[in-house]
Amino acid sequence: MKKANGARRKRSPAGGLARNYRFDYGKSKPNRFAGSLAKDAVVVVLDPDVALVFRDSRRVNSLLRATITALRRPRSRRTG
């Protein structure tokens, strides 16, 4: 069976969002998690495969601090 003409989707104006995707900012609420972050904190989104290994911020921060320490160590000079 063919679809009736009334079942066709209406196209949105070029570059605009469809009516059902327009956001009503009057109904927005404050972010309930924002207060738990320190003012100088930086939020980073991990890729899913990385997030499987690092389940919390403590583990990520521990590895990053170890990496920073390793990068700051002076390189030894070898004489040959």
N, C-alpha and C positions, 0 to 999 in steps of 0.2 A: 504494500500500500504506500501511496505517496503521502507525505505530510501536507497538512492543510497550510495555506498561505499565512494564516494567523499564528502558526507555530514558529515562524522565522524570527531570528533574533534581530532586534533593532541595533543598528550600528551607532556607536558613540561618536561624537564629533572628533575630528582628527586631533590627536594629542591630548584629548580629555579622557576622563574616566567615565565608565558607564554609571548611570544614576545609582545603582545599588552598591557601588564602590565608593561613593562620596562619604567622607567621614564627618560626622556631626560633632564638632569640638565642644559643643555645649553639654554633651553627655560624657565627656572625658573625666577621668579621675586621676588624682596624683599617683605616682608610682609608689606602691607600698614597700618596695625594696630599697628605694633611694636613701632612706634614713640609715640603713645598716652599712652603707659604704662610707669610708673615710673621705674627707673632702679632697684629699690629694690622690685618691685611688684612681687607677686606670682599669677600665673594663676591657677584657680581651675575649674574643670568641674563639674557642678551640675547634679545630676540625674534628669530626666524629671519631676518627681513628686515634687521634691524640687524646681525646677526652676519655677513651676507654682505659688508657694507662694512667692518666692524671685525673683522679676522681674529685680532687678538691684543691683549693688555692694553696693550701699549706705545702702540698707536694710539688706543685708547679714552682712556687717561690723558692723552695729548697734547692731544686735543680738549677734554677736561674742564678741564685746566689753562688752556688758552687761553680757554675760556668763563668761568672764574672770574676771570681777569685782566681780561677785558673788562667783567665785571659790577662790578669794584672800581674802575674808572676813574671819576674825578669827572666829572660831566656839565658840559659847557660851558654858560655862561649867554649866551644871545643877547639882545641889546638891539635893539629894533626901532623 
